[in-house]
Amino acid sequence: MTPVDRVHLGVGSSDSNSGARIGGRPPQVFAGQAILRSHEYLLTLEAHTAPWLGVRELSIFIRRGFSIGDDDLEYPDIGVRAVLHLPSSRSAESAGSHAGLGSAALIRIPSDDEVMPLVLIAPQPVLIQNEPSYADAVEADGHSFLFQINEEGWPVVAESHPDFVEEYLFGYGSVYFYGSSDATGLVREVVPGFLDF
C-alpha cells in the first residue's frame, strides 16, 4: 500500500481533456501566453493530487529545443518551468504542444519498488547519481522537495502506447521540483531544481 504522503502517477491507456494529463494540447488557461512561444507543454498535475496543490493545478513546460547538452540544467536557470493555475481543460489550439510526445491521462498507479512511476510525489527525492549536493542551490533559497518526473516511467513500446515519446527529454533521467509553502501548507511557487541522469 502506498503511504499517504506518496503518490505514483503513470501514463494511462486513454487521453483526458482535463485533470492529470501529459502531452497533447496545453491547458486553455495558457492560450495566447508568451510561455507557449518559448516552451512546450509537458504535463499537468490535477488539483488535490498532492496536499500542497489545494484547488490549483500545476503545469510543466520544457524550453523549446531543450537538450541535456545545454547549460540550463540547474536551478535557477533550468530550461523547465512549473506554473500553478486554476483547473483548466485542454485548449482547442495546439500552440505549445510537444510534437514528440503522445497525449494521455496521468493515472494513479500502485506503489511498487520494482517500477519507477513517471511522476513521484514524495517527502524525499529518489536520486539517480545519489548526489544530494545537486539540490544545494534550490534548497538555499528556501525551497523543499515536492516531486520528480522520472523518464524510467515512460510507457514501453510493448505496452499500449507504442512510441509515446519520440526521444527522451531528460537523458533518461529525472527532473526534480521544489517549492515554498505558506502557513497553510499550500505551495506559493514551484521551481524545477535540477536534472539527474
C-alpha positions as CSV (number, residue, x, y, z in Angstrom):
1,M,0.0,0.0,0.0
2,T,1.3,3.5,-0.9
3,P,1.9,5.7,2.1
4,V,-0.5,8.7,2.2
5,D,2.4,11.1,1.6
6,R,3.4,9.3,-1.6
7,V,1.6,9.5,-5.0
8,H,2.7,7.4,-8.0
9,L,1.4,8.5,-11.4
10,G,1.8,6.7,-14.7
11,V,0.6,7.1,-18.3
12,G,-3.0,5.9,-18.7
13,S,-4.3,3.9,-21.7
14,S,-6.6,6.7,-22.8
15,D,-6.5,10.5,-23.1
16,S,-8.1,13.1,-20.9
17,N,-9.3,16.6,-21.7
18,S,-9.0,17.6,-18.0
19,G,-7.4,16.5,-14.8
20,A,-4.0,15.0,-14.6
21,R,-2.6,14.5,-18.1
22,I,0.5,14.5,-20.2
23,G,1.3,15.8,-23.7
24,G,-1.2,17.0,-26.2
25,R,-2.6,20.4,-26.1
26,P,-1.8,22.6,-23.1
27,P,-4.4,23.9,-20.7
28,Q,-6.7,26.6,-22.1
29,V,-5.6,29.0,-19.4
30,F,-2.3,29.4,-21.3
31,A,-3.9,30.3,-24.6
32,G,-2.1,33.3,-26.1
33,Q,0.5,33.5,-23.3
34,A,4.2,34.0,-24.0
35,I,5.2,30.7,-22.4
36,L,3.7,28.9,-25.4
37,R,6.1,30.7,-27.8
38,S,9.2,29.7,-25.7
39,H,8.3,26.4,-24.2
40,E,6.4,23.2,-25.0
41,Y,3.8,21.7,-22.7
42,L,4.7,18.5,-20.9
43,L,2.1,17.7,-18.2
44,T,-0.4,18.8,-15.7
45,L,-0.9,17.6,-12.1
46,E,-4.6,17.8,-11.2
47,A,-5.9,19.8,-8.2
48,H,-5.6,17.8,-4.9
49,T,-3.1,15.3,-6.5
50,A,-0.9,16.4,-3.5
51,P,-2.0,18.3,-0.4
52,W,0.3,21.2,-1.3
53,L,-1.7,21.9,-4.5
54,G,-5.1,22.5,-2.9
55,V,-7.6,23.5,-5.6
56,R,-4.9,24.5,-8.1
57,E,-3.3,22.6,-10.9
58,L,0.3,22.6,-11.8
59,S,1.5,22.5,-15.4
60,I,5.1,21.8,-16.5
61,F,6.7,23.2,-19.7
62,I,10.1,22.4,-21.2
63,R,12.1,25.1,-23.1
64,R,11.6,24.7,-26.9
65,G,14.8,22.9,-28.2
66,F,15.9,21.9,-24.7
67,S,18.7,19.3,-24.6
68,I,20.7,17.7,-21.8
69,G,23.8,19.1,-23.6
70,D,22.7,22.6,-22.8
71,D,23.9,24.8,-19.9
72,D,20.5,25.3,-18.3
73,L,20.2,22.1,-16.3
74,E,20.1,23.5,-12.8
75,Y,18.2,26.0,-10.7
76,P,17.7,28.9,-11.1
77,D,18.3,28.8,-14.9
78,I,16.9,25.3,-15.7
79,G,15.1,25.1,-19.1
80,V,11.9,23.8,-17.4
81,R,9.0,25.8,-16.0
82,A,6.3,25.0,-13.4
83,V,3.2,27.1,-13.4
84,L,0.4,27.0,-10.8
85,H,-3.1,27.8,-12.1
86,L,-6.8,27.2,-11.6
87,P,-8.1,24.0,-13.1
88,S,-8.3,24.3,-16.9
89,S,-9.2,21.8,-19.6
90,R,-7.1,21.3,-22.7
91,S,-7.0,24.2,-25.2
92,A,-8.7,23.8,-28.6
93,E,-5.4,25.2,-30.1
94,S,-2.3,23.2,-30.5
95,A,0.1,26.1,-29.8
96,G,2.7,24.9,-27.3
97,S,2.2,21.2,-27.8
98,H,5.3,19.0,-27.8
99,A,5.4,17.3,-31.2
100,G,7.5,14.4,-29.9
101,L,5.1,13.4,-27.1
102,G,1.8,11.5,-27.1
103,S,-1.3,12.6,-25.3
104,A,-2.8,10.7,-22.4
105,A,-4.3,10.9,-18.9
106,L,-1.9,10.5,-15.9
107,I,-3.3,7.9,-13.6
108,R,-2.5,6.8,-10.0
109,I,-0.6,3.5,-10.1
110,P,0.2,1.2,-7.2
111,S,3.5,1.7,-5.3
112,D,6.0,-0.9,-6.5
113,D,9.6,-0.8,-5.6
114,E,10.4,-2.6,-8.9
115,V,8.6,0.0,-11.1
116,M,9.5,3.7,-11.1
117,P,6.4,5.9,-11.8
118,L,6.6,8.7,-14.3
119,V,5.7,11.2,-11.6
120,L,6.6,10.5,-8.0
121,I,5.2,12.8,-5.3
122,A,7.1,12.0,-2.0
123,P,8.7,13.6,1.0
124,Q,12.2,12.8,-0.4
125,P,13.6,12.5,-3.9
126,V,14.9,9.3,-5.4
127,L,18.3,10.3,-6.8
128,I,20.0,8.6,-9.7
129,Q,23.5,9.7,-9.0
130,N,23.0,9.7,-5.2
131,E,24.4,13.2,-5.1
132,P,22.4,15.3,-2.7
133,S,24.5,18.4,-3.3
134,Y,22.6,18.9,-6.6
135,A,19.8,20.4,-4.5
136,D,22.1,22.8,-2.6
137,A,21.2,25.9,-4.7
138,V,17.4,25.4,-4.7
139,E,17.3,24.5,-1.0
140,A,19.5,27.5,-0.1
141,D,16.7,29.7,-1.5
142,G,14.2,28.1,1.0
143,H,12.6,25.5,-1.3
144,S,11.7,22.0,-0.3
145,F,11.4,18.9,-2.5
146,L,7.9,18.2,-3.8
147,F,8.0,15.7,-6.7
148,Q,10.0,14.4,-9.6
149,I,9.4,13.3,-13.2
150,N,11.2,10.0,-14.0
151,E,11.9,9.1,-17.6
152,E,12.2,5.5,-16.5
153,G,8.4,5.7,-16.1
154,W,7.6,6.3,-19.8
155,P,5.5,3.6,-21.3
156,V,7.5,0.9,-23.1
157,V,6.8,0.0,-26.7
158,A,5.3,-3.3,-25.8
159,E,2.6,-1.6,-23.8
160,S,-0.5,0.2,-25.1
161,H,1.5,3.3,-26.1
162,P,3.9,2.4,-28.8
163,D,6.3,5.3,-29.4
164,F,4.6,7.5,-26.8
165,V,7.7,9.6,-26.5
166,E,9.9,10.2,-29.6
167,E,13.1,10.8,-27.7
168,Y,14.0,11.1,-24.0
169,L,13.6,14.7,-22.8
170,F,16.0,14.4,-19.8
171,G,18.6,11.9,-20.9
172,Y,16.5,9.0,-19.5
173,G,16.9,10.8,-16.2
174,S,14.8,12.7,-13.7
175,V,13.9,16.3,-13.1
176,Y,13.2,17.3,-9.5
177,F,10.8,20.0,-8.4
178,Y,10.8,22.1,-5.3
179,G,8.6,24.7,-3.8
180,S,7.9,27.1,-1.0
181,S,4.7,26.8,1.1
182,D,2.6,29.2,3.0
183,A,1.4,28.7,6.6
184,T,-1.5,26.5,5.4
185,G,0.9,24.1,3.6
186,L,-0.1,25.2,0.1
187,V,2.8,26.0,-2.2
188,R,3.3,29.6,-3.3
189,E,5.5,28.7,-6.1
190,V,7.0,25.6,-7.7
191,V,10.5,25.6,-9.2
192,P,12.5,23.0,-11.1
193,G,15.6,22.2,-9.1
194,F,17.9,20.1,-11.2
195,L,18.2,17.2,-13.7
196,D,19.9,13.9,-12.6
197,F,20.8,11.3,-15.3
